[in-house]
Amino acid sequence: MEPLYSRHFTLEEAAGLIPEMRRLFAQIQQELSDLREPIVLYTRMLEMNTELDENAGLSALLKEKWEAYQERLTDWLHYFEQRGILVRELERGLIDFPYLSKTGEEFLLCWLFDEEALFYFHDPVEGFQGRQPITLLPD
């Protein structure tokens, strides 16, 4: 059977990346929060203001902020994609590292930003709901 993923990580490689991932996701969450706050503010201001002339400048500013937000999302997704790391939820900090067992079976080593280390894996089809302790990972 043809592998689903072109890049696979060993358990050691993935576990070794967790400190860097923790640092990156703290940065990502801060960046996206800083970009999202004005979007929420300008959206609320537009909802409260019905004057079209006054809304034109606010709408342009909202569009500019939204585009900056989308650009950072795209940049971060590209960053992880280039490294073979699968991003499931960028803002939440949920990622998977493809893993290939000695028998050729693929699994995903699963990490969530608030977890101290790499504790879980799952089958590619089952997803997050099928997470199991890493101690049960087949060799």
Secondary structure, DSSP 8 states (H G I E B T S, - for coil): ---S-S----HHHHHHHHHHHHHHHHHHHHHHHHHHHHHHHHHHHHHH---HHHHHHHHHHHHHHHHHHHHHHHHHHHHHHHTT-EEEETTTTEEEEEEE-TTS-EEEEEEETT-SS--EEE-TTTGGGG-EEGGG---
